[in-house]
Amino acid sequence: MLKLLKTLNYRIMKKYFLFASMLSVSLAFGQSGENMVENGSFESITGKGPKKLGGIESATGWISATGAKADLFLKDKKLPEIDPEKNIYGGEQAQDGQNFAGVWVYSQGNKIPRTYITAKLNAPMKKGQAYCVKFYVSLGDNSKFATNNIAANFSKKDISIADKKSIIDQPHVRDVKNRVFSGTYSWERVCGTYIAEGGERFITIGNFNMTEETKVDKVKKDPSNKAPQVGGAYYFIDNISVQLLDDEERCDCGSDDYVEVGSSMIYSKSDYIRDNMTLEEKLAASTVYFGFGRDLITGSAQRDLDRIAKWMKENPNVRIRVIAHIDEEEAKLAVDNPVYKAVAMRRANGVIKYLMDQGIDESRLVATDKGDRAPAESEGDDIELNQAKNRRVEFQIITR
């Protein structure tokens, strides 16, 4: 009997140690679904935060990868140059939370050194394991150029250097088509799967290609933006995540059905809402705009929708028609591609959902799909600009 108990105890202890060993390995390499970047949205701040540009190291866990310091933009700071919504590079509402980082990806004649941001992952990567990597970028409104080659690099050791030089290394995760990110007043996602070599502990984001390998497009200046353009491509960065994938999981990088044609321009307008306007006039001035084939509600659109929600709360009997439009190119693609057939209604329904999230009852909002049947007023012969004006949602008071 004593021998039997010893045998049972041995088996139990063996199973316990095996389970503990497996648990230890799992924790050492991160868990599926957990973000291995602990402060991926830059919300955790060390000390009182930065007082000027170049302050990325005030974001807990983040450093600049070179002697040229990356930037951190903070909400509720009375410092104009690092205010998220209005700074020398433009402005944006954070993709997640309130703060975000900023880096130089390219400058004309390399007069301004590139900048990079680096963080240590909360666990080393496991050899042969797949990781889902995502982060969001937005071109600074005052940038004179837009580029591709915005990427994440993973390394076993910190690749930081003291000099103000470009880091030329392997871009491990970047946009699948390595497109030029030219969207302002919006966030565009970089997403991909990384198969680890094993032991990687650091993520660095920036441009790791030679200048001659980087595609550069000149940005057409928004006539309503009176700020001077800066001689390069400056990008805001936010909501960075690295997640371990299970064997059967895939990295959800969005629909593959979108055809990457047409302009990525998102039309923007000057804000001319006045207190003496009627509610109908205010709504007419609150048109929101979208990227080609997209229904993402941008930072500037959110500001318009927040005001509309406020006005509706002040006028509880008002019902509003949400009128969605597409441009001619989207209409052409919709003939054969079901994804584009639903673009207008996705825009309208996205706007309605946003207003409902602000406390507006669904019964007060009616969606209407106008397709491309009611084009906006043209601005000269600029086809790209005129198409961007047509990718919109308008608002009207329902009178009966």
Summary of the structure (lengths in Angstrom):
residues: 400
radius of gyration: 24.5
end to end distance: 88.4
largest distance: 96.5
contacts: 1259
relative contact order: 0.13
helix: 24%
strand: 24%
